[in-house]
Amino acid sequence: MKTISPFSLTYTPNIPEILLDLNFTLALSTYQAGKVVFISAIDRDKLIQLPRTFDNAMGLATSENKLAVACKKHVIELKNFPALAHKYPGKEDTYDAMFVPSCKYFTGSLDLHDMNFLDGKLLAINTLFSCISEVNSDYSFHPVWNPDFISELSPEDRCHLNGMAIKDERIEYVTALGATNEHHGWRKNKMQGGVILHVPSGEVVLSGLSMPHSPRIYNNKLYFLNSAQGELRIADTVSGTSDIIAKLGGFTRGMARMGDYLFIGISKLRHTTKDFSDLPISKSSFAGIVVVYLPLGKPVGEIRYESSVDEVYDVKILPGLKRPGILNEERIDKIIPVTTPNDTYWSVSD
């Protein structure tokens, strides 16, 4: 029997070329495996990955030099120190970036989904309390918006709010699995009850969706993933309709753009209910990334995990980084970064 190593993956030959030519690294989160994974191209033929443990890793947020990770009971914010990267003990001049933990917010179990740095704040979809909240050091969370149909903030996951689309440094749209106002109310019609809401007006602009996630605005057009059908769609918010761009063969969740390419997370379908087992993607689903060439609306490549990863939540782009490193709390117990406004140091414990 062939032995498959942890986090073993396969990929179409063009993937390393795309990452090299566009000069970026992919970051993905998998709460099922409890990891954040960096995927980079070391040449035009080969990918290399760096998985790090983050408890129940979900939403990721990036800014120019920051990365935030939503974990089970906290959010960890990391900062990139390139000078630390070049001096990494035992692997000097291996990495071109080094993300190290800079602060930790104790939130409790809020089931945070999509996150973004906006106007100097870290905003997150607070799924448990059915709202958008700010992550800061003052409270477990600070609510800033909730759907009009949610009558009160309560830890009941009433509508399974999950994704956010950004326009002009504000949250323009969000996705939810139902416009419902009772404890886990979305579960009663989860295969056809999904909605997209316009945040400034509070209006439902699309309905009848199949577990929508990851709304994104690209070139002033609203794209989203109709997850349970394995579809990439484009929305017409005036008519309240949407068109299928591509069928991707798995449960779609997590989407990021670089150049003319979309990088979309794919998860294996859970076979826990009859709803899922009867879906067309139940036989084709896998875990990994599908690359869609946006001008043509066609998949042109993929990354598939053969082991360890069954579900992907978020996908982010780290532009300009060819081989970044990342430390988690476990690593800094042994290899300790020390930073000042003027210099950086490594302290290696015995």
Contacts in CASP RR format, 6 or more apart in sequence:
PFRMAT RR
TARGET T0000
AUTHOR 0000-0000-0000
METHOD contacts of the structure
MODEL  1
MKTISPFSLTYTPNIPEILLDLNFTLALSTYQAGKVVFISAIDRDKLIQL
PRTFDNAMGLATSENKLAVACKKHVIELKNFPALAHKYPGKEDTYDAMFV
PSCKYFTGSLDLHDMNFLDGKLLAINTLFSCISEVNSDYSFHPVWNPDFI
SELSPEDRCHLNGMAIKDERIEYVTALGATNEHHGWRKNKMQGGVILHVP
SGEVVLSGLSMPHSPRIYNNKLYFLNSAQGELRIADTVSGTSDIIAKLGG
FTRGMARMGDYLFIGISKLRHTTKDFSDLPISKSSFAGIVVVYLPLGKPV
GEIRYESSVDEVYDVKILPGLKRPGILNEERIDKIIPVTTPNDTYWSVSD
4 306 0 8 1.000
4 307 0 8 1.000
5 307 0 8 1.000
6 307 0 8 1.000
6 308 0 8 1.000
7 37 0 8 1.000
7 49 0 8 1.000
7 51 0 8 1.000
7 305 0 8 1.000
7 307 0 8 1.000
7 308 0 8 1.000
7 309 0 8 1.000
8 305 0 8 1.000
8 306 0 8 1.000
8 307 0 8 1.000
8 308 0 8 1.000
9 47 0 8 1.000
9 49 0 8 1.000
9 288 0 8 1.000
9 303 0 8 1.000
9 304 0 8 1.000
9 305 0 8 1.000
9 306 0 8 1.000
10 303 0 8 1.000
10 304 0 8 1.000
10 306 0 8 1.000
11 47 0 8 1.000
11 301 0 8 1.000
11 302 0 8 1.000
11 303 0 8 1.000
11 304 0 8 1.000
12 301 0 8 1.000
12 302 0 8 1.000
13 45 0 8 1.000
14 300 0 8 1.000
14 301 0 8 1.000
15 41 0 8 1.000
15 47 0 8 1.000
15 291 0 8 1.000
15 301 0 8 1.000
15 302 0 8 1.000
15 303 0 8 1.000
16 41 0 8 1.000
16 42 0 8 1.000
16 43 0 8 1.000
16 44 0 8 1.000
16 45 0 8 1.000
16 46 0 8 1.000
16 47 0 8 1.000
17 41 0 8 1.000
17 44 0 8 1.000
18 261 0 8 1.000
18 291 0 8 1.000
19 25 0 8 1.000
19 26 0 8 1.000
19 39 0 8 1.000
19 40 0 8 1.000
19 41 0 8 1.000
19 47 0 8 1.000
20 41 0 8 1.000
20 43 0 8 1.000
20 44 0 8 1.000
20 322 0 8 1.000
22 258 0 8 1.000
22 259 0 8 1.000
22 261 0 8 1.000
23 319 0 8 1.000
23 320 0 8 1.000
23 322 0 8 1.000
24 258 0 8 1.000
24 317 0 8 1.000
24 318 0 8 1.000
24 319 0 8 1.000
24 320 0 8 1.000
24 321 0 8 1.000
25 38 0 8 1.000
25 39 0 8 1.000
25 40 0 8 1.000
25 317 0 8 1.000
25 318 0 8 1.000
25 320 0 8 1.000
25 321 0 8 1.000
25 322 0 8 1.000
25 323 0 8 1.000
25 324 0 8 1.000
26 38 0 8 1.000
26 39 0 8 1.000
26 40 0 8 1.000
26 256 0 8 1.000
26 263 0 8 1.000
26 289 0 8 1.000
26 315 0 8 1.000
26 316 0 8 1.000
26 317 0 8 1.000
26 318 0 8 1.000
27 36 0 8 1.000
27 37 0 8 1.000
27 38 0 8 1.000
27 39 0 8 1.000
27 60 0 8 1.000
27 62 0 8 1.000
27 67 0 8 1.000
27 315 0 8 1.000
27 316 0 8 1.000
27 317 0 8 1.000
27 318 0 8 1.000
28 36 0 8 1.000
28 37 0 8 1.000
28 39 0 8 1.000
28 265 0 8 1.000
28 288 0 8 1.000
28 289 0 8 1.000
28 312 0 8 1.000
28 313 0 8 1.000
28 314 0 8 1.000
28 315 0 8 1.000
28 316 0 8 1.000
29 35 0 8 1.000
29 36 0 8 1.000
29 37 0 8 1.000
29 54 0 8 1.000
29 57 0 8 1.000
29 58 0 8 1.000
29 59 0 8 1.000
29 60 0 8 1.000
29 69 0 8 1.000
29 312 0 8 1.000
29 313 0 8 1.000
29 314 0 8 1.000
30 37 0 8 1.000
30 57 0 8 1.000
30 287 0 8 1.000
30 309 0 8 1.000
30 310 0 8 1.000
30 311 0 8 1.000
30 312 0 8 1.000
30 313 0 8 1.000
31 56 0 8 1.000
31 57 0 8 1.000
31 58 0 8 1.000
31 311 0 8 1.000
31 313 0 8 1.000
32 309 0 8 1.000
32 310 0 8 1.000
32 311 0 8 1.000
33 51 0 8 1.000
33 308 0 8 1.000
33 309 0 8 1.000
33 310 0 8 1.000
33 311 0 8 1.000
34 53 0 8 1.000
34 54 0 8 1.000
34 55 0 8 1.000
34 56 0 8 1.000
34 57 0 8 1.000
35 51 0 8 1.000
35 52 0 8 1.000
35 53 0 8 1.000
35 54 0 8 1.000
35 57 0 8 1.000
35 309 0 8 1.000
36 51 0 8 1.000
36 52 0 8 1.000
36 54 0 8 1.000
36 57 0 8 1.000
36 60 0 8 1.000
36 69 0 8 1.000
36 326 0 8 1.000
36 328 0 8 1.000
37 49 0 8 1.000
37 50 0 8 1.000
37 51 0 8 1.000
37 52 0 8 1.000
37 309 0 8 1.000
38 49 0 8 1.000
38 50 0 8 1.000
38 318 0 8 1.000
38 324 0 8 1.000
38 325 0 8 1.000
38 326 0 8 1.000
39 47 0 8 1.000
39 48 0 8 1.000
39 49 0 8 1.000
39 289 0 8 1.000
39 303 0 8 1.000
40 47 0 8 1.000
40 48 0 8 1.000
40 49 0 8 1.000
40 50 0 8 1.000
40 321 0 8 1.000
40 322 0 8 1.000
40 323 0 8 1.000
40 324 0 8 1.000
41 47 0 8 1.000
41 48 0 8 1.000
41 322 0 8 1.000
42 48 0 8 1.000
42 323 0 8 1.000
47 303 0 8 1.000
48 323 0 8 1.000
50 324 0 8 1.000
50 325 0 8 1.000
50 326 0 8 1.000
51 308 0 8 1.000
52 326 0 8 1.000
52 327 0 8 1.000
52 328 0 8 1.000
52 331 0 8 1.000
53 328 0 8 1.000
53 330 0 8 1.000
54 69 0 8 1.000
54 71 0 8 1.000
54 76 0 8 1.000
54 328 0 8 1.000
55 71 0 8 1.000
55 72 0 8 1.000
55 73 0 8 1.000
56 71 0 8 1.000
56 72 0 8 1.000
57 69 0 8 1.000
57 70 0 8 1.000
57 71 0 8 1.000
57 313 0 8 1.000
58 70 0 8 1.000
58 71 0 8 1.000
58 111 0 8 1.000
58 112 0 8 1.000
58 113 0 8 1.000
58 313 0 8 1.000
58 314 0 8 1.000
59 69 0 8 1.000
59 70 0 8 1.000
59 112 0 8 1.000
59 113 0 8 1.000
59 114 0 8 1.000
59 115 0 8 1.000
59 124 0 8 1.000
59 313 0 8 1.000
59 314 0 8 1.000
60 67 0 8 1.000
60 68 0 8 1.000
60 69 0 8 1.000
60 70 0 8 1.000
60 115 0 8 1.000
60 314 0 8 1.000
60 316 0 8 1.000
61 67 0 8 1.000
61 68 0 8 1.000
61 115 0 8 1.000
61 116 0 8 1.000
61 117 0 8 1.000
61 122 0 8 1.000
61 124 0 8 1.000
61 316 0 8 1.000
62 68 0 8 1.000
62 117 0 8 1.000
62 316 0 8 1.000
62 317 0 8 1.000
62 318 0 8 1.000
63 117 0 8 1.000
65 79 0 8 1.000
65 80 0 8 1.000
66 77 0 8 1.000
66 78 0 8 1.000
66 79 0 8 1.000
66 80 0 8 1.000
66 102 0 8 1.000
66 117 0 8 1.000
67 77 0 8 1.000
67 78 0 8 1.000
67 79 0 8 1.000
67 80 0 8 1.000
67 99 0 8 1.000
67 316 0 8 1.000
67 318 0 8 1.000
67 326 0 8 1.000
68 75 0 8 1.000
68 76 0 8 1.000
68 77 0 8 1.000
68 78 0 8 1.000
68 115 0 8 1.000
68 117 0 8 1.000
68 122 0 8 1.000
68 135 0 8 1.000
69 75 0 8 1.000
69 76 0 8 1.000
69 78 0 8 1.000
70 112 0 8 1.000
70 113 0 8 1.000
70 115 0 8 1.000
70 124 0 8 1.000
72 109 0 8 1.000
73 106 0 8 1.000
73 107 0 8 1.000
73 108 0 8 1.000
73 109 0 8 1.000
74 104 0 8 1.000
74 105 0 8 1.000
74 106 0 8 1.000
74 107 0 8 1.000
74 108 0 8 1.000
75 104 0 8 1.000
75 105 0 8 1.000
75 107 0 8 1.000
75 112 0 8 1.000
75 115 0 8 1.000
75 122 0 8 1.000
75 124 0 8 1.000
75 135 0 8 1.000
76 101 0 8 1.000
76 103 0 8 1.000
76 104 0 8 1.000
76 105 0 8 1.000
76 328 0 8 1.000
76 329 0 8 1.000
77 101 0 8 1.000
77 102 0 8 1.000
77 103 0 8 1.000
77 104 0 8 1.000
77 105 0 8 1.000
77 122 0 8 1.000
78 99 0 8 1.000
78 100 0 8 1.000
78 101 0 8 1.000
78 102 0 8 1.000
78 326 0 8 1.000
78 327 0 8 1.000
79 99 0 8 1.000
79 100 0 8 1.000
79 102 0 8 1.000
80 97 0 8 1.000
80 98 0 8 1.000
80 99 0 8 1.000
80 324 0 8 1.000
81 98 0 8 1.000
81 100 0 8 1.000
81 337 0 8 1.000
81 339 0 8 1.000
81 344 0 8 1.000
82 96 0 8 1.000
82 97 0 8 1.000
82 98 0 8 1.000
83 343 0 8 1.000
83 344 0 8 1.000
84 98 0 8 1.000
84 100 0 8 1.000
84 337 0 8 1.000
84 339 0 8 1.000
84 344 0 8 1.000
84 346 0 8 1.000
85 94 0 8 1.000
85 95 0 8 1.000
85 96 0 8 1.000
85 97 0 8 1.000
85 98 0 8 1.000
85 324 0 8 1.000
85 325 0 8 1.000
86 92 0 8 1.000
86 93 0 8 1.000
86 95 0 8 1.000
87 344 0 8 1.000
87 346 0 8 1.000
88 94 0 8 1.000
88 95 0 8 1.000
88 98 0 8 1.000
88 325 0 8 1.000
88 335 0 8 1.000
88 346 0 8 1.000
89 335 0 8 1.000
89 346 0 8 1.000
89 348 0 8 1.000
94 323 0 8 1.000
95 323 0 8 1.000
95 324 0 8 1.000
95 325 0 8 1.000
96 321 0 8 1.000
96 322 0 8 1.000
96 323 0 8 1.000
96 324 0 8 1.000
97 318 0 8 1.000
97 321 0 8 1.000
97 323 0 8 1.000
97 324 0 8 1.000
97 325 0 8 1.000
98 324 0 8 1.000
98 325 0 8 1.000
98 326 0 8 1.000
98 327 0 8 1.000
98 337 0 8 1.000
99 324 0 8 1.000
99 325 0 8 1.000
99 326 0 8 1.000
99 327 0 8 1.000
100 326 0 8 1.000
100 327 0 8 1.000
100 332 0 8 1.000
100 337 0 8 1.000
100 339 0 8 1.000
101 327 0 8 1.000
101 328 0 8 1.000
101 329 0 8 1.000
101 332 0 8 1.000
103 137 0 8 1.000
105 135 0 8 1.000
105 136 0 8 1.000
105 137 0 8 1.000
106 140 0 8 1.000
107 135 0 8 1.000
107 140 0 8 1.000
107 141 0 8 1.000
108 140 0 8 1.000
109 128 0 8 1.000
110 124 0 8 1.000
110 126 0 8 1.000
110 127 0 8 1.000
110 128 0 8 1.000
110 129 0 8 1.000
110 133 0 8 1.000
110 140 0 8 1.000
110 141 0 8 1.000
111 126 0 8 1.000
111 127 0 8 1.000
111 128 0 8 1.000
111 157 0 8 1.000
112 124 0 8 1.000
112 125 0 8 1.000
112 126 0 8 1.000
112 127 0 8 1.000
112 135 0 8 1.000
113 124 0 8 1.000
113 125 0 8 1.000
113 127 0 8 1.000
113 161 0 8 1.000
113 162 0 8 1.000
113 163 0 8 1.000
113 313 0 8 1.000
114 124 0 8 1.000
114 125 0 8 1.000
114 162 0 8 1.000
114 163 0 8 1.000
114 164 0 8 1.000
114 214 0 8 1.000
114 314 0 8 1.000
115 122 0 8 1.000
115 123 0 8 1.000
115 124 0 8 1.000
115 125 0 8 1.000
115 135 0 8 1.000
116 122 0 8 1.000
116 123 0 8 1.000
116 164 0 8 1.000
116 166 0 8 1.000
116 171 0 8 1.000
117 123 0 8 1.000
118 166 0 8 1.000
118 169 0 8 1.000
118 170 0 8 1.000
118 171 0 8 1.000
119 169 0 8 1.000
119 170 0 8 1.000
121 134 0 8 1.000
121 136 0 8 1.000
122 134 0 8 1.000
122 135 0 8 1.000
122 136 0 8 1.000
123 132 0 8 1.000
123 133 0 8 1.000
123 134 0 8 1.000
123 135 0 8 1.000
123 144 0 8 1.000
123 164 0 8 1.000
123 171 0 8 1.000
124 132 0 8 1.000
124 133 0 8 1.000
124 134 0 8 1.000
124 135 0 8 1.000
124 141 0 8 1.000
125 132 0 8 1.000
125 161 0 8 1.000
125 162 0 8 1.000
125 163 0 8 1.000
125 164 0 8 1.000
125 174 0 8 1.000
126 132 0 8 1.000
126 133 0 8 1.000
126 141 0 8 1.000
126 143 0 8 1.000
126 161 0 8 1.000
127 157 0 8 1.000
127 160 0 8 1.000
127 161 0 8 1.000
127 162 0 8 1.000
128 155 0 8 1.000
128 156 0 8 1.000
128 157 0 8 1.000
129 141 0 8 1.000
129 143 0 8 1.000
129 146 0 8 1.000
129 153 0 8 1.000
129 154 0 8 1.000
129 155 0 8 1.000
130 146 0 8 1.000
130 147 0 8 1.000
130 150 0 8 1.000
130 153 0 8 1.000
130 154 0 8 1.000
130 156 0 8 1.000
130 157 0 8 1.000
130 158 0 8 1.000
130 159 0 8 1.000
130 161 0 8 1.000
131 143 0 8 1.000
131 144 0 8 1.000
131 145 0 8 1.000
131 146 0 8 1.000
131 150 0 8 1.000
131 153 0 8 1.000
131 161 0 8 1.000
132 143 0 8 1.000
132 144 0 8 1.000
132 145 0 8 1.000
132 146 0 8 1.000
132 161 0 8 1.000
132 164 0 8 1.000
132 171 0 8 1.000
132 174 0 8 1.000
132 199 0 8 1.000
133 141 0 8 1.000
133 142 0 8 1.000
133 143 0 8 1.000
133 144 0 8 1.000
134 141 0 8 1.000
134 142 0 8 1.000
134 144 0 8 1.000
135 141 0 8 1.000
136 142 0 8 1.000
143 153 0 8 1.000
145 171 0 8 1.000
145 199 0 8 1.000
146 153 0 8 1.000
147 159 0 8 1.000
147 161 0 8 1.000
147 174 0 8 1.000
147 176 0 8 1.000
147 179 0 8 1.000
147 197 0 8 1.000
147 202 0 8 1.000
148 202 0 8 1.000
149 159 0 8 1.000
149 179 0 8 1.000
149 180 0 8 1.000
149 181 0 8 1.000
150 158 0 8 1.000
150 159 0 8 1.000
150 181 0 8 1.000
151 181 0 8 1.000
156 182 0 8 1.000
156 183 0 8 1.000
156 184 0 8 1.000
157 183 0 8 1.000
157 184 0 8 1.000
157 186 0 8 1.000
158 180 0 8 1.000
158 181 0 8 1.000
158 182 0 8 1.000
158 183 0 8 1.000
158 184 0 8 1.000
158 185 0 8 1.000
158 186 0 8 1.000
159 176 0 8 1.000
159 177 0 8 1.000
159 178 0 8 1.000
159 179 0 8 1.000
159 180 0 8 1.000
159 181 0 8 1.000
159 185 0 8 1.000
159 186 0 8 1.000
160 176 0 8 1.000
160 177 0 8 1.000
160 178 0 8 1.000
160 186 0 8 1.000
160 190 0 8 1.000
161 174 0 8 1.000
161 175 0 8 1.000
161 176 0 8 1.000
162 174 0 8 1.000
162 175 0 8 1.000
162 176 0 8 1.000
162 177 0 8 1.000
162 213 0 8 1.000
163 174 0 8 1.000
163 175 0 8 1.000
163 213 0 8 1.000
163 214 0 8 1.000
163 215 0 8 1.000
164 171 0 8 1.000
164 173 0 8 1.000
164 174 0 8 1.000
164 175 0 8 1.000
164 215 0 8 1.000
165 171 0 8 1.000
165 172 0 8 1.000
165 173 0 8 1.000
165 174 0 8 1.000
165 215 0 8 1.000
165 216 0 8 1.000
165 217 0 8 1.000
165 222 0 8 1.000
165 224 0 8 1.000
166 172 0 8 1.000
166 217 0 8 1.000
167 217 0 8 1.000
170 199 0 8 1.000
170 200 0 8 1.000
171 199 0 8 1.000
172 198 0 8 1.000
172 199 0 8 1.000
172 200 0 8 1.000
172 217 0 8 1.000
173 196 0 8 1.000
173 197 0 8 1.000
173 198 0 8 1.000
173 199 0 8 1.000
173 205 0 8 1.000
173 215 0 8 1.000
173 217 0 8 1.000
173 222 0 8 1.000
173 237 0 8 1.000
174 196 0 8 1.000
174 197 0 8 1.000
174 199 0 8 1.000
174 215 0 8 1.000
175 194 0 8 1.000
175 195 0 8 1.000
175 196 0 8 1.000
175 197 0 8 1.000
175 209 0 8 1.000
175 212 0 8 1.000
175 213 0 8 1.000
175 214 0 8 1.000
175 215 0 8 1.000
175 224 0 8 1.000
176 186 0 8 1.000
176 194 0 8 1.000
176 195 0 8 1.000
176 197 0 8 1.000
176 212 0 8 1.000
177 186 0 8 1.000
177 190 0 8 1.000
177 193 0 8 1.000
177 194 0 8 1.000
177 211 0 8 1.000
177 212 0 8 1.000
178 185 0 8 1.000
178 186 0 8 1.000
178 189 0 8 1.000
178 190 0 8 1.000
178 193 0 8 1.000
178 194 0 8 1.000
178 195 0 8 1.000
179 193 0 8 1.000
179 194 0 8 1.000
179 195 0 8 1.000
179 204 0 8 1.000
179 207 0 8 1.000
180 186 0 8 1.000
180 188 0 8 1.000
186 193 0 8 1.000
186 194 0 8 1.000
190 211 0 8 1.000
190 228 0 8 1.000
190 275 0 8 1.000
191 210 0 8 1.000
191 211 0 8 1.000
191 228 0 8 1.000
191 275 0 8 1.000
192 208 0 8 1.000
192 209 0 8 1.000
192 210 0 8 1.000
193 207 0 8 1.000
193 208 0 8 1.000
193 209 0 8 1.000
193 210 0 8 1.000
194 207 0 8 1.000
194 208 0 8 1.000
194 209 0 8 1.000
194 210 0 8 1.000
194 211 0 8 1.000
194 212 0 8 1.000
195 204 0 8 1.000
195 206 0 8 1.000
195 207 0 8 1.000
195 208 0 8 1.000
195 209 0 8 1.000
195 212 0 8 1.000
196 204 0 8 1.000
196 205 0 8 1.000
196 206 0 8 1.000
196 207 0 8 1.000
196 209 0 8 1.000
196 212 0 8 1.000
196 215 0 8 1.000
196 222 0 8 1.000
196 224 0 8 1.000
196 235 0 8 1.000
196 237 0 8 1.000
197 203 0 8 1.000
197 204 0 8 1.000
197 205 0 8 1.000
198 204 0 8 1.000
198 205 0 8 1.000
198 237 0 8 1.000
205 235 0 8 1.000
205 237 0 8 1.000
205 240 0 8 1.000
206 212 0 8 1.000
206 235 0 8 1.000
206 237 0 8 1.000
206 240 0 8 1.000
206 241 0 8 1.000
206 242 0 8 1.000
207 240 0 8 1.000
209 224 0 8 1.000
209 226 0 8 1.000
209 242 0 8 1.000
210 226 0 8 1.000
210 227 0 8 1.000
210 228 0 8 1.000
210 229 0 8 1.000
211 226 0 8 1.000
211 227 0 8 1.000
211 228 0 8 1.000
212 224 0 8 1.000
212 225 0 8 1.000
212 226 0 8 1.000
212 227 0 8 1.000
213 224 0 8 1.000
213 225 0 8 1.000
213 227 0 8 1.000
213 252 0 8 1.000
213 253 0 8 1.000
213 254 0 8 1.000
214 224 0 8 1.000
214 225 0 8 1.000
214 252 0 8 1.000
214 253 0 8 1.000
214 254 0 8 1.000
214 255 0 8 1.000
214 264 0 8 1.000
215 222 0 8 1.000
215 223 0 8 1.000
215 224 0 8 1.000
215 235 0 8 1.000
216 222 0 8 1.000
216 223 0 8 1.000
216 224 0 8 1.000
216 255 0 8 1.000
216 256 0 8 1.000
216 257 0 8 1.000
217 223 0 8 1.000
218 257 0 8 1.000
218 262 0 8 1.000
218 294 0 8 1.000
221 234 0 8 1.000
221 235 0 8 1.000
222 234 0 8 1.000
222 235 0 8 1.000
222 237 0 8 1.000
223 232 0 8 1.000
223 233 0 8 1.000
223 234 0 8 1.000
223 235 0 8 1.000
223 245 0 8 1.000
223 255 0 8 1.000
223 262 0 8 1.000
224 233 0 8 1.000
224 235 0 8 1.000
224 242 0 8 1.000
225 231 0 8 1.000
225 232 0 8 1.000
225 233 0 8 1.000
225 252 0 8 1.000
225 253 0 8 1.000
225 254 0 8 1.000
225 255 0 8 1.000
225 264 0 8 1.000
226 232 0 8 1.000
226 233 0 8 1.000
226 242 0 8 1.000
226 244 0 8 1.000
226 252 0 8 1.000
227 251 0 8 1.000
227 252 0 8 1.000
227 253 0 8 1.000
228 251 0 8 1.000
228 275 0 8 1.000
228 276 0 8 1.000
228 279 0 8 1.000
228 281 0 8 1.000
229 247 0 8 1.000
229 279 0 8 1.000
229 280 0 8 1.000
229 281 0 8 1.000
230 247 0 8 1.000
230 248 0 8 1.000
230 249 0 8 1.000
230 250 0 8 1.000
230 251 0 8 1.000
230 252 0 8 1.000
230 281 0 8 1.000
231 244 0 8 1.000
231 245 0 8 1.000
231 246 0 8 1.000
231 247 0 8 1.000
231 248 0 8 1.000
231 252 0 8 1.000
232 244 0 8 1.000
232 245 0 8 1.000
232 246 0 8 1.000
232 248 0 8 1.000
232 252 0 8 1.000
232 255 0 8 1.000
232 262 0 8 1.000
232 264 0 8 1.000
232 292 0 8 1.000
232 297 0 8 1.000
233 242 0 8 1.000
233 243 0 8 1.000
233 244 0 8 1.000
233 245 0 8 1.000
234 242 0 8 1.000
234 243 0 8 1.000
234 245 0 8 1.000
235 241 0 8 1.000
235 242 0 8 1.000
236 242 0 8 1.000
236 243 0 8 1.000
245 292 0 8 1.000
245 297 0 8 1.000
246 292 0 8 1.000
246 297 0 8 1.000
246 298 0 8 1.000
246 299 0 8 1.000
248 264 0 8 1.000
248 266 0 8 1.000
248 290 0 8 1.000
248 292 0 8 1.000
248 299 0 8 1.000
249 266 0 8 1.000
249 281 0 8 1.000
249 284 0 8 1.000
249 285 0 8 1.000
249 286 0 8 1.000
249 290 0 8 1.000
250 266 0 8 1.000
250 267 0 8 1.000
250 268 0 8 1.000
250 269 0 8 1.000
250 281 0 8 1.000
250 284 0 8 1.000
250 285 0 8 1.000
250 286 0 8 1.000
251 266 0 8 1.000
251 267 0 8 1.000
251 268 0 8 1.000
251 269 0 8 1.000
251 270 0 8 1.000
251 281 0 8 1.000
251 285 0 8 1.000
251 311 0 8 1.000
252 264 0 8 1.000
252 265 0 8 1.000
252 266 0 8 1.000
252 267 0 8 1.000
253 265 0 8 1.000
253 267 0 8 1.000
253 312 0 8 1.000
253 313 0 8 1.000
253 314 0 8 1.000
254 264 0 8 1.000
254 265 0 8 1.000
254 312 0 8 1.000
254 313 0 8 1.000
254 314 0 8 1.000
254 315 0 8 1.000
255 262 0 8 1.000
255 263 0 8 1.000
255 264 0 8 1.000
255 265 0 8 1.000
255 315 0 8 1.000
256 262 0 8 1.000
256 263 0 8 1.000
256 315 0 8 1.000
256 316 0 8 1.000
256 317 0 8 1.000
257 263 0 8 1.000
257 294 0 8 1.000
257 317 0 8 1.000
258 317 0 8 1.000
258 319 0 8 1.000
260 293 0 8 1.000
260 294 0 8 1.000
260 295 0 8 1.000
261 291 0 8 1.000
261 292 0 8 1.000
261 293 0 8 1.000
261 294 0 8 1.000
261 300 0 8 1.000
262 291 0 8 1.000
262 292 0 8 1.000
262 294 0 8 1.000
263 289 0 8 1.000
263 290 0 8 1.000
263 291 0 8 1.000
263 315 0 8 1.000
263 317 0 8 1.000
264 289 0 8 1.000
264 290 0 8 1.000
264 291 0 8 1.000
264 292 0 8 1.000
264 315 0 8 1.000
265 288 0 8 1.000
265 289 0 8 1.000
265 290 0 8 1.000
265 312 0 8 1.000
265 315 0 8 1.000
266 285 0 8 1.000
266 286 0 8 1.000
266 287 0 8 1.000
266 288 0 8 1.000
266 289 0 8 1.000
266 290 0 8 1.000
266 302 0 8 1.000
266 312 0 8 1.000
267 285 0 8 1.000
267 287 0 8 1.000
267 288 0 8 1.000
267 310 0 8 1.000
267 311 0 8 1.000
267 312 0 8 1.000
268 285 0 8 1.000
268 286 0 8 1.000
268 287 0 8 1.000
268 310 0 8 1.000
268 311 0 8 1.000
269 276 0 8 1.000
269 279 0 8 1.000
269 281 0 8 1.000
269 282 0 8 1.000
269 285 0 8 1.000
270 276 0 8 1.000
271 277 0 8 1.000
271 282 0 8 1.000
276 282 0 8 1.000
286 304 0 8 1.000
286 305 0 8 1.000
287 304 0 8 1.000
287 305 0 8 1.000
287 309 0 8 1.000
287 310 0 8 1.000
287 311 0 8 1.000
287 312 0 8 1.000
288 302 0 8 1.000
288 303 0 8 1.000
288 304 0 8 1.000
288 305 0 8 1.000
288 309 0 8 1.000
288 312 0 8 1.000
289 302 0 8 1.000
289 303 0 8 1.000
289 312 0 8 1.000
289 315 0 8 1.000
290 299 0 8 1.000
290 301 0 8 1.000
290 302 0 8 1.000
291 299 0 8 1.000
291 300 0 8 1.000
291 301 0 8 1.000
291 302 0 8 1.000
292 298 0 8 1.000
292 299 0 8 1.000
292 300 0 8 1.000
293 299 0 8 1.000
293 300 0 8 1.000
318 324 0 8 1.000
327 335 0 8 1.000
327 337 0 8 1.000
333 349 0 8 1.000
334 348 0 8 1.000
334 349 0 8 1.000
335 346 0 8 1.000
335 347 0 8 1.000
335 348 0 8 1.000
335 349 0 8 1.000
336 346 0 8 1.000
336 347 0 8 1.000
336 348 0 8 1.000
336 349 0 8 1.000
337 344 0 8 1.000
337 345 0 8 1.000
337 346 0 8 1.000
337 347 0 8 1.000
338 344 0 8 1.000
338 345 0 8 1.000
338 346 0 8 1.000
338 347 0 8 1.000
339 345 0 8 1.000
END
